[in-house]
Amino acid sequence: MWKLTRPGNKHDKLVRDNLLDLEDHHLVRIELVRDDQRQVWVLTKRGHGEAKQLLEPKGIRVSALREKKYDPVTGKLLGASYDDHAAAVTSTAAELHRAGIGHRLGFQTEIGHRLAGGYVQRADLVVRAPEAGVPVLLLEIDRRSEDAHDLVVKLQRYWEWGRLLPKDAARRTVDLVRSRPDAIEHVDHDKRLWRRFYPPTGREGLVPVAFVFADTTEAKVDNAVAALKEAGRRYWAPRRYDSLYEKAITARDYRQAVPVVVTTLEQLQEHGAGAAVWRRLGRTREQTLTAALDNPDGHDLYRAQEARAEAADQQRRAAQREAERPVCTRCGRKFTDERWEEITVHRTAVRAGDKSVCGPCRADDIARQEAAAEAARLQAAAPPEPEDGPEPDRGRGWFRRRT
């Protein structure tokens, strides 16, 4: 708590004094004292109620109340199930806050995500830090008390939750999703349930998930990460884009994947959460958090590669068309597009004349044909010329007989 609320202080006296004052007012209590003498504090029922009234008008959700649990036989207060894990969660939040990732009221614990079957998957920690390039991040803190398969199941549940529709979804959308299993992939993220809870991530894919391992060995971390990579590949791995230019596209489609990053609490404490201590599943080296969440081989690269591939294909098609363009057998010139279309389209090919000549030569042929036809018409319309020889003698009574 001291690291989270006063990260710049070297001593925790101020925080301890405040907690003791709150304890006097029955607003907080000590859950237990750890082996290193650090105390784990939690809100009482009264403190939880006041915190809700204080924070909820500002849009801050308060975690669930930690009830006191007692051993049914000895009556001793039980807190062992909460101590080390709660301390690891708080320490993770403190390291993120110290690195400038999230403000004090931007952290929430034990946030439930209700699945279709009624099961609620609770995130250990939810961070909202849009100013640091992390609009939302779900964190699972594992002290290796869980089997690696359980982590894969958690990842699966987050993936399934990201594919749910809200109850008031349009009927047409609901019918589409029910029609086939992969139909939800054609529904925009803005219309899905998760967007009712969290803002856009600013990147492709569903809400990112971080696994932070604490108080464990490097070998166990490696085994857990290996299980997430192999058994959880369906949920975090990107796909190939369905493109006409498949060979030219190296970009990957992250739109239906859950971005998953892993680190250890020890790395966060040693180097800081802002350092290159985060490893994205599918990548080999550690990066900063924002770099690990970014998709440099994602949709932006796809659009650029597809544009280049389309331009190259158009150039290839144009070169191929030029190579196939007919050449006039009379003058040696290449056909224009209009003349080429005229000799190939059925409705115009019947009137195209000699298909081996270009447009200008065809125009010359038409001009000669029209000149010859005009000459023939004029000749047919002219009166017949008189025959050569003396005028015949019609006699003196010819005019009277005619009149």
GUVO-611052 format. One record per residue (C-alpha): residue in one letter; x, z, y. Coordinates in steps of 0.5 Angstrom, whole numbers, plus 2048, in hexadecimal, padded with zeros to 3 digits. Each point is the difference from the previous one (the first is absolute). Layout:
N
aXZY ...
% end
This chain:
403
m800800800 w806802805 k8037F97FF l7FA7FC801 t7FD804806 r807801803 p8057FB7FE g805801805 n8018087FF k8058027FC h7FD8077FF d7F98017FE k7FE807803 l7FB7FD805 v7FC7FD7FA r8008067FD d7FE804805 n7FA7FB801 l7FE8017F9 l801807800 d7FB800806 l7FB7FC7FD e8008047FA d7FE806804 h7FA7FC802 h7FF7FE7F8 l8017F9802 v8067FF7FB r8038037FA i8068007FC e7FF7FC7F9 l8068037FD v808801801 r8057FB7FD d8068027FD d8047FE806 q7FC805804 r7FC7FA804 q7F8802800 v7FB7FB7FF w7FA801805 v7F97FD7FF l7F9801804 t7FB8057FF k7F97FE7FF r7FF802808 g8067FC802 h7FE7FA7FC g7F9800804 e804801807 a8057FB7FE k7FA7FB7FF q7FC802806 l8077FF804 l8027F97FD e7FA7FC7FD p7FE7FE807 k8067FD801 g7FF7FC7FA i8058047FB r7FE8027F9 v8028077FE s8028007F9 a7FC8047FA l800808801 r8058037FB e7FC8057FD k8038077FD k8018007F8 y8018067FC d8028017F9 p7FA8027FC v8048057FC t805803805 g7FC7FF806 k8067FD803 l8007FB806 l8027F97FD g8047FB804 a8057FD7FC s7FC7FA7FF y8007FF808 d807802802 d8067FB7FE h7FB7FA801 a7FD803806 a807801803 a8027F97FE v7FA7FD803 t802804807 s8077FE7FF t7FF7F9800 a7FB800806 a805804803 e8067FA7FF l7FB7FB802 h7FE803806 r807802802 a8027F87FF g7FA7FF805 i7FC7FD7FB g7F9803801 h7FE806805 r7FE8077FE l7F97FE800 g8017FA7FC f8018037F9 q7FA8027FB t8018037F9 e7FC7FF7FA i7FB7FA803 g7FC7FE7FB h7FE7F97FE r7FA7FF7FC l8007FB7FA a7FA7FC7FD g7FF8057FA g800806805 y8078027FF v804802806 q8077FE801 r803805805 a8067FE804 d805806801 l8027FD807 v7FD7FB804 v8047FE806 r7FE7FC806 a8057FE805 p7FE7F9803 e805801806 a8068007FA g7FD7FA7FD v7FD8047FA p7F8800802 v7FF8037F9 l8048037FA l7FD8037FA l8068057FD e8008037F9 i805806800 d8038007F9 r8048067FD r8007FD7F9 s7FB8047FE e7FC7FA7FE d8017FB7FB a8027F9803 h7FA7FD7FD d7FC805804 l8037FD806 v7FF7F97FE v7F88027FF k800803807 l8037F9802 q7FA7FC7FC r7FB805804 y8037FE807 w8007F97FE e7F88007FD w7FE804806 g8037FB805 r7FC7FB7FC l7F9803801 l7FA7FE805 p7FC805804 k7F98027FE d7FD7FC806 a8047FA7FE a7FC7F9801 r7FC7FE7FA r8037F97FF t807804800 v7FE8057FB d7FD7FA7FC l8077FC800 v8048067FE r7FC8017FA s8007F97FE r8078007FE p8068067FF d8047FC805 a7FB7FF806 i802806804 e8067FC801 h7FC7FB804 v7FD805805 d804802806 h803807801 d7FC801806 k7FA8007FB r8028057FB l7FF807800 w808802802 r7FF7FE807 r7FA805801 f8068057FF y8067FD803 p8027FB805 p8047F97FE t8068017FD g8037FB805 r8037FD7F9 e7FD7FC7FA g7FD8047FB l7FD8077FF v802807802 p8078017FF v8028067FB a806804800 f8038047FA v804805803 f8048047FA a802807801 d8058057FC t8017FC7FB t8067FC7FD e8027F9801 a7FF7FE7F9 k7F9802800 v7FF7FD807 d8027F97FD n7FC8017FA a7FA801804 v8017FA804 a8027FC7FA a7F98027FE l7FD7FE806 k8037F9801 e7FE7FE7F9 a7FA8037FE g7FD800807 r8027F9801 r7F97FD801 y7FF805806 w8067FF804 a8037F97FE p7FE7FA805 r7FE7FA7FD r8027F8801 y7FC7FC805 d7FB7FB7FD s8037FA804 l8007F97FF y808800802 e8018067FB k8087FE7FF a801800807 i7FD807801 t8048067FE a7FB805804 r7FC8057FD d7F9802801 y7FF808801 r7F9800802 q7FD8037FA a8068057FF v802807801 p806801804 v8048057FC v806803803 v8048067FD t805805802 t8028077FF l7FF807804 e808801800 q8017F9803 l7FB801805 q804807802 e8077FD800 h7FF7FA803 g7F9800804 a7FA7FD7FF g8027FA805 a8067FE7FC a8017FB7FA v7FD8057FB w7FA7FC7FD r8007FB7FB r7FA7FB7FF l7FE7FF7F9 g8037F97FE r806800805 t8078037FE r802803806 e7FE806805 q7FD7FE806 t7FD804806 l7F88017FF t7FE7FB805 a8057FB7FD a7FD8027F9 l7F97FF802 d8017F9803 n7FF7FA7FC p8067FB802 d7FE7FC7FA g7F9800802 h7FA7FC803 d8047FE806 l8067FD7FC y7FA7FD7FC r7FD7FD806 a8077FD803 q8027FE7F9 e7F97FC7FF a8017FD807 r8077FD7FE a7FE7FE7F9 e7FA7FC803 a8047FD805 a8057FE7FB d7FA7FD7FC q7FE7FC805 q8067FD802 r8017FE7F9 r7F97FD7FF a8027FC807 a8067FE7FD q7FD7FE7F9 r7FB7FC804 e8057FD804 a8037FE7FA e7FA7FD7FD r7FD7FC807 p7FF7F97FE v8057FB804 c7FD7F9802 t8027FA7FC r8007FC806 c803803806 g8048067FC r7FC805804 k7FD8077FD f7F9801800 t7FD804805 d7FB8067FE e7FA7FC802 r8027FA7FC w8028047FA e7FA803800 e7FC7FA801 i8037FC7FA t7FF8077FB v7F9802802 h7FB7FD7FC r7FB7FF805 t8057FC805 a8047FD7FA v7FB7FA7FF r8017FE807 a808801801 g8027F97FE d8077FF7FE k8028077FE s8077FF800 v8017FF807 c800805806 g7FB801805 p8037FB806 c8017FA7FA r7F98027FE a7FD7FF807 d8047F9801 d7FC7FE7FA i7FA802802 a8017FD807 r8027F97FD q7FA8007FB e7FB802806 a8047FA804 a7FF7FB7FA a7F8802800 e7FF7FF807 a8037F9800 a7FC7FF7FA r7FA802804 l8017FC806 q8017FA7FC a7FA8017FC a7FC801807 a8037F9804 p7FB7FA800 p8027FA7FC e8057FB804 p7FD7F8801 e8037FB7FB d8047FB803 g7FE7F8802 p7FB7FC805 e7F9803802 p7FB7FD7FC d7FB7FB803 r7F9803800 g7FC7FA803 r7FC800807 g7FA8037FD w8038067FE f7FF805806 r7F87FD800 r7FF8027F9 r803807801 t7FC801806 
% end
